[in-house]
Amino acid sequence: MGLLMIPLGIGVCLLFSGAYKRWANLLVWGSMATLGVGVLNSIRLTFMPTTLWALATYIVMIAAGGGLMFRSLGGYDDKPGNGGG
């Protein structure tokens, strides 16, 4: 993972110098993607024993939070009479 810092540093240097913008973006995004994959690869997940009721509650709460999040991403109508001034 330490060797990935070299292309990242070169890419950032090229971005700030303004030269070879396409290569700089390729180096930065490629290094960041590889670092992300490396971090995800090192994560170890273990599931603790739980009851069916607790598992169902977790799933419902996660789904409700996701639904509220996606609902908030929708646009607002700017029609007269909607209280939108």
Beta strands, then each sheet from edge to edge (+ up, - down):
end
